[in-house]
Amino acid sequence: MWRFILFLILNFGALFLGSLLMGNPADNTWYQQQDLAPWTPPGWVFGAAWFTIMLLFAIFLSKVLRKTSRKTEFWTLLSIHYVLNIAWNPLFFKWHWVGTALLVLALLWIVVLLLWVRFRKAAGWTGWLLLPYLVWLVLAFSLNAFVV
């Protein structure tokens, strides 16, 4: 149980830090002036999606940490994941480096996929809990690419 709580804190802490670094999109005139993709979901969907994804991700991570013997590789990939996840927010919303943000999303997708590939045996059935995250990152990539 302590692993699950640890990853809830880390996951939601990363989301919180990323949100601090991006500012409030509702007050962001640059973002509001962008030609957004027609498939851009309403704002509330982003919060609901990230809440669900980070909850499922915590379940996956806690199972992997309990079962894997490759802890250094696990923590390395997870650390890279957090850096990329947090970095996207200011790159896109604050500095408007939308091309760089797109690259960060592609790398983030690769890292999440690597977490699944490298640790799917340790994860067991919880490996499937990464599927919503991977799908969401594809959607995010498409939305970011539309702005580019």
N, C-alpha and C positions, 0 to 999 in steps of 0.2 A: 504493500500500500504506500510506503514512503516513496518508492520510485515514481509511482503515479503522481503523487503530490508534488514531487520535485519537478517532474516534467510539465505539470500544469503551471507551476510557478515560472519555469523557464519559457514555456511557449507563450503564455499570456504576458509575461514580462517583456518578451521580444516584440509582441504586437503593440504593447503600450509604448515602448521606447520608439518603435517605428512611427507610431502615431504622433508622438511628441515631436519627432524630427520633421514630420511633413506639415504640421500645422492643420488647420481645419479646412478640408476641401470645400465646405459650404461657403467659407469666406475667401476662397482662393479664386480671384477674378481670372487669373490665367487659365485655370482648369475649366471654369465655367464658359470661357470663350472658345474652348477647343471644339473642333468638329468631332464629336464622339461617335463611336460605332453605333449603328441602329440597334444592335443587340446588347448595348450596355444596360445592365440590370439597374433597378432603382437602388438608391443609396442604402436602404436598410438591408438589402440582400448581402452586401459586402460584410456587414457586421455579423449577420446570422451565419454566413458561409465560413468566415474565419473562426467564429466561436466553435462551430461544429468540427471544422478541420483540425483545429488545435486540440480539441478534446479527443478526437480519434487518434491523432498523432501521439498524444500523451500515452494512450493505451498501448499503441505499437511500441513506443520507445521504452516504456517500463517493462514490457515483456522481453524485448531484445536485451536490455541491460541485465535482466535477471538470467537470461539463458546463454548469452554469448561469452566466448572466451577471448574475443578480439576487441577488448575494451578500448585500446588506444585508437584503433581504426574507427570504432564507433564514435568516440568523442571528437575525433578529428573531423569526420564527415558532418557530425551534428553541429560543431562549432562553425564550420564553413557555411552550413545551412543558415544558422542564425545571423551571421554577418551579411550574407546575401539578402536574406529576408528583411532585415532591418534597413540595409543600404538602399533598397529599391525606393522606399518612401521619399527620402529627401532628394534622391536623384531625379525622380519623376515630378513630384509636387513642388519642391522648393527651388531646385536649381534648373528644372525643365530640361534636363539632359535625357530626353526621351529615348534616344538611340542607345545610350549607355544603359539606361534602365531596362530596355528590351534585352540587351545582352545579359544583364543580371538575372532577368527572369528565365532566360534560356539556361543559364548556369544553375540556377536554383532548381529548375525542373530536372536537370541531369543529376544533381546532388541527391534530390529526393528519390529519384529512380535508383541511384547507386545504393542508397540506404536500403531500399527494398531488395535489390539484387544481392547485395553482400550479406544481408541479415534475414532473408526470407525464411531460411530454415529455423533460425532461432525464434523468429516471430510467429511461426506457425500460422494459424488462421488469421491472426491480427495483421498479417502482412497486407491483407485485402483492405484494411482500413486506410491505407495510403492512396487507394484509387481516387477518392474524392479530391484529395490534395493535388494529385497529378492532373486530374481533369480541370480543377479550378485554375491551376497554373497555365494550362493551355488556353483557357478562356481569358485570363489576365494577359497572356502574351498577345492574343488576338486584339484585345482592347488597346494595349500599349502600341502594337504595330499599326493599328488604324490611326492613332495620333501621329505616329512617325510619318 
